[in-house]
Amino acid sequence: MTVSTLPPTAGPRPARSISRRLGGAALALLLAPLPLLPGTPAGAHPRPTPAGCVQDPAARLATVPSPERHLGFPLGLGQQRVVTDDEIRSYLGAVDAASDRVVTGNLGDSVRGQSLPYAIVSDPGHLRRGALEKIAQDVRDLRDPRRLSGRRAAEIAARGPAIVWVTGNVHGGEYSGGDAALKTLYELAAGLSCEVRERNENLVTIIVPTQNPDGRDAGRRQNEYGFDLNRDWFARTQPETDAKVELLRRYPAQVFVDAHEMGGREYFFPPNADPIHHEIADEVVDWIDRIGAANAAGFGYNGACTDTVTTECYFNYDTYDMFFMGYGDTVPATGFGAAGMTYEKGSASAVQDRVQQQFDTQWATVGWAAEHRREILTGYHRIWSDALAEGRAGRLQPNEVVQPANEVRFPVPDVTVRSYFLLPDRQLGDVRRLVERLRRMDVEVYRLTRPVTVPDARIFGGRSARNLSVPAGAYWIPMEQPQKHWIQAVLGEDPYVPFPYFYDVSSWSNPLLMGVGTIWTGDRLSPRAERVRGVDGGRSGYAPRSGSYSYPLDSAAAAELTFRLLGAGVPLRRDQRSGVVTLSAAGLTGERDRLARSLGVTLTPGRRGGTGSTLALPDVGLYSGAGISTTAGSHGEARYVLGERWGLDLTPVGTADINDNTAAFTGRTVLLVPDGSNPTGGLTAAGQANLRAWVAAGGTYLGLRNQGTRMARAAGLTSTVELPKPDDYTVIGSHLRVDVDRSSPVGLGRPAEDFGFNNNDAILSPSSTGRNVLTYPADGRFWHNGFTERADVLRGTVALVDEPTGAGRAVLFAFNPLFRAYNESGLHLVANALLAPAAAPTASPGARTAAPAVPPERAAAMAVPAAENLGGQWRPISIRVAAADLDRARTVVARHTGDVRAATVDGTAYLTIPNPAGLAADEHPFLRDLVRQLRAAGIPLRSVVA
């Protein structure tokens, strides 16, 4: 064993501010010397302790290469380039080869086929053959108190190590978290100090330097398909996310660090902003708060931010909430009981400061976890024991706030939830995919073998029924199981928003996204049921050689099967009344049967061939012209859903292709226009005429959300009108009931009443010349969930229009049906539009002249003012204060921008700030500072939406 004492990697640090939240233990940490990186005076020699470790924090094994030595340049010190993905893999391999404290592996592959490397570092005894798996099994047993006695749980907590994850670079261009993770790996693999020994004896630390190698290569936030991987956690649509969650199931974390970068020069670590989802366990919230204190103690530089210090400081609370179940903190927290934490460092700081401060927080977090290992494991077991008890009683956890001066605005109601049932009467493929999504998060799902009567049934959509009979074949999810928190978080009909601050959506209920029939109840039931062990589907019997197989095309799963079969050259027919698809018995091979089973689609044998119209594989042009982002948003979602999952060839079509009528445009049968910021797409008058003529000749135009509908309107393809939004209106990624016109082929296979996802989308008047496929009810059936204000203005408006022109049609979605690829209802509607037969010819292919049918009270509002285009692909920033505080609030806003619109309605002032680049709150250049300054000025915030 060779020992070396390396020079410090960072110079002396100035005095730090001390947060008022720090207690005595945290103050002791603050006054203690920082570990490892500062080093010791030149000439000092390590002094062995009785335990065999040394007091010198800079003593390390010389045989283990440092990142600087292996890479040939110092991390964060004069670095002229970022560490490449290949260099990350190479370094992890080198440390594995040199240290018996490290084993490495591969999570899986990215979209572009790059491996996702990880390292596990711990005491060598923990990594010996069989030992690591035994540790992981012990932690998995702690997650299920039914598996082990209280005595055995206490033994694991007393002796076993806890599991800590350190991850970085989920956003590709945010490099410093991944670079710092290499430092953390090195110190744990090579350090000889007692601090290092304690960490390795008490912890198994899993380090994933980059979660997004394709994005890192490109310097882009999103992955190759334009997905923000920090919004993909519950749905797991992307391979990078799916592989990571599978490893997390194998090695469940008690502490999980997700290291990011943001705008500015500051550093954020929790405690988080409100809202916090009510189903996150109290132990988790407590750990996060205490880790925040440890980070404050170990942070350095200028310490806590003040009104006058805004560089190289840290802050808590503002901006980063723990509400939406798609983040790298909320999902580890809710689904795995971990202290899931987002760390953010301002990218305007020098690289060396970014890497150093990311390392400081990683090291402080690992140190806290090591010191409190036994307490953590004891509390970890208690989380799941409490979840079982809560599920048995049907109790939901209450809403709470953590941010000083905030109060719970919307308490969790006094309801009892003991069971969920997913009904098998329609969209069975999506029901089964939801079952698999739950099972892959360790949720226990059962299939009823006999009907069961539910005395007090609550039907999704705000309705109820007495003595409802749930049929055999329905899926039962009892709440009395360890994953009770996760079940409620992803299935719950309402998220029960505690506090109105958001920088993402407020509703993600999986049954509502899929539109599947679902009920919940507080009744105590003991139905006859069997545990689901795998996905159902495939042929249910055998058809004669002259016969056929059929399935209803009523789900996103069935749509995927349809496109895959068409792509393989299998002839298909679809009945335009029932929506059922048939294929000949000869067309069903074993491989295609296995595909149907994997998608959860049942193929029913028949003695005769099918009826209906022949389905054709669409030739899709994907618009990539003016106003469209091709690296994010619905353009990337289209490439993923239509290209990757459905296997369609997508031809890029630009503005010039339509203006000049090139073959790239005219040769397509479908033109899909994603959401964007240009209301005309840059089309000239000639281009608009070309587009109308192409549709009239039989083309299908699919327009998504703002740009998709506005471009169609500019070209005269619709009689809908975009209505202005009231100043006090907002819909934050919520679900609303919609009526479905199933006489349109676009609505074929959907239920008569469905649920639409609205993310502050355009408000459209009904068409007077086409079919209004999705309409928000104008009567008492109107219903919404999530966070909305003045959603009633949507009554009687439309969310989806099927507009004929000549022999073609324009299908206009007021919303984005491809949103994050987890809106299965929307995916099915897109599939219907792609597969719709030719439209009945209309009299004129010219511009529309008929008057739109608009609610009488809004007939005067027939044009969208310029201010309504502020949102770009997303939404403008909206800040709400008391009307009496408007002038003071405008003064604070004026420090950052003069481009603001203000209005007062019923005692509330609404300040709307443009956000033309569609930046999220964590990317915005001044929103975080603005919110802090408003609070510092004593202006109570009623809500912040970004």
Protein Blocks (a to p, Z undefined) as FASTA:
>chain_A
ZZdddddfbdcdddddddfkbcfklmmmmmpccehjlopaehiacdddfkopafblkbcc
fklccfklmnopaehiapabdcdfklmmmmmmmmmmmpckbccddfbacfkopacddddd
ddfklmgghklmmmmmmmmmmmmmklpcfklmmmmmmmmccdddddehkbmklmklmmmm
mmmmmmmmmpcbfklmmmmmmpccdddfbfclmlmmnopabafkopafklmmmnomafkl
mmmmmmmmmmccfbdcdddddehjbdcdddddddddfklcfklmmmmmmmmmmmmmmngp
nlpadfklcghiacehihpacfbfcbfklmmmmmnopacddddddfkbcfklmmmmmmmm
mmmmmmmmmmmmmmmmmmmmmmmmmmmmmmmnopacddddfbehiacfbdcdddddfbdc
ddfkboklmmmmmmmmmmmnopacdddfbdcddfbacdehhiacehiacdehiacddfbb
fklmmmmmmmombgoiabdcdfbdfbfcfklmnopacdddfbdcdddddddfbdcedjfb
dcdfklccddddfbfklmmmmmmmmmnopacdddfklopacddfklmcfklmmmmmmnop
acdddfbdcedjddddddddddfbehiafkgcjllmmmmmmmmmnopacddddfklmmno
paklmmpcbdcddddfbfnlopafklmmmmmmmmmnopacddehjllmmmmmmnopafbd
cddddfkbccehiaddddddfkbmklgoiafbdcdddehiacddddfkbccfbacdfblk
bccehjdehklmmgopafbdcddehjbccdddfbdfkgghlamklmmmmmmmmmpccddd
dfblcdcfbdcdddfklmmmmcccfklmmnmmmbcddddddfklmmmmmmmmmmmoccdc
dddeehiacdddddfkopafklpfklmmmmmmmmmnopacfbdcZZ
